[in-house]
Amino acid sequence: MKLELKHLAPYLPYGLKCQYEGIVNGGEISKKRKEYKKENEPFVNWSYFRDIDEIKGLKIAPLKSIRVYKKYWVATCGIYNKGQKGFYSGIGIKPILRPLSDIQDDDINTPEYLQECCYSYVQHLLEQHYDVFGLIPQGLAIDINTLNP
């Protein structure tokens, strides 16, 4: 199974955070480029510039938008407008969710109960980023309890 639009779209209004691989020192690289450009104005000679090596790793950022096209969709994550990254049909992105087992009431722990509950309760679960689609056991989402603070 793969991550689908129907799995991400319901969480979009609720500030869902996602994990993905990206450049973790992008801010440092950008700062160095700006400092170099400022010091050497008006004509910057980039041949003397020595950039910082990119360090790739896992990043966490809010889901910002989902755009739907005829044959695919693109989810966008990031903190800053210029630093947002797009994910074609959700490839390379994992939402960070709470497992249903985190719910205190034992009657609600089973996914079967969700088929019978009211819309407002499911909406509450989405707002709190609970895994209502069972994505964590399938490896399509990250259990928030496994992340280091």
N, C-alpha and C positions, 0 to 999 in steps of 0.2 A: 504494500500500500504506500501511497505517497501523500504528501501534504497537499490539500486542495483548497481552492478559494473558499468553499463552504466552511472550512475549518478555521480560517483566519478572519474572514469578514465580520462575524458577529462580535469579535473582540475589539475591532477598530475604534469605536468611540470611547473605549475604556482605558486607554493608555497602556496597552499590552506591551511588554518588553520582549525582545527577541535576542537570541544569540546567533552570531555568525562569525566567520573568519574575515579579518580585515587588518588594516595597518594600525597598530596600537600606538605608534609614536607619531602620528600624523600632525598633531598640534606642535610638537617640537620641530618637525621638518618645516612646517609652514612658518613658524616664528623665525627660524634661521634664514629662510629665504627672504622674508620681509626685512629683517635687520640688514642683510647684505645689500638689498636693493636700496634701502634708505641711506646707508653709509656711502654708497658709490654713485649717487645721483649726479648729474642728469643722465649720464650714459653708463649703463651697467654692462660690464664685461663679464658675461657668464662663463667664459672659458677658465677663469680663475676660481670660480665658485666650487667648493667641495661640499656636496650634499651629505646629509646624514643617511646612513643605511636604513632602509625600511625594516621594521620588525613586524612580522605578521603573527597574529594570535587571535584568540577568541575575544570578541567584543560583545557588549550588551548595549542595546539602544532601543528606544521606543519605536513601535510600528507607526509610521507617519501617514502612509497612504496606500491605497490599492487601486490600480487602474486596470480596467477590464477592456480587452480588445476582442476581435472576432474569434481568434483561435488560441489566445493565451492571456495571461494576466501578469502584472508586475506589482510586487509588494516592495515598498520603500521604507527603509529604516535609517535612523540617524538622529543626531542631536542638533547639528547645524544644517542649514539649508544646503550649503555647498558641500558638506561632508556626507550627505545621504547616499546610501547605496541601494541599488535596485536588484531585486531577485526575480528572475524570469520564472514564472509559474511556481514560485516558492522554493526553488532549488537553492540550497545552501543556507537556509534560514530555519531556525527552530524556535517556536514560541516558548516562553517560560511560564509554566502553569502550575497550579496547585492540584495535587491529586484529590479525587473525591474523598479519599480516606481521611483527609484533613478535616472534613466536616464533623463536628462533634456529635450530632444526633445520629445514632446507629441506624435508624430507619432510612436515612438518606444516603448511606454509604454505597448502596448498590445502584449500578447504572439502570437497572430495570425501573427503579422508582422514577427516574427522570421522564420516562414515557408517560407517566400518569400525572405529573405535577403541572401546576399552572404556569402560564407564560411569565408572570412577574417573578416567580421563583427562579426560573431558568435565567431570566435577565439578571437577577441578583447574582447568580453563580458566574455569569459572564463578567459582570462588573468586578467581581472579586478574583477573576482569572482562574476559575476552577476548570479542570480538564473535562468538560462535558462530552467531548467526542472520543475519549479514550486514546488520546495521542501519545501519552507518556509510555504506556506499555509497548507500543509499536515502535518506539524510538524516534517518533516524529516531533516530540516536544521534550523540553527539559523540566525535570521536577525541581521546583523552586527550593525544596528542602535539601537538594544536593549541592547547591551553589555555596561557595565560601563567601561570607559577608565582607 
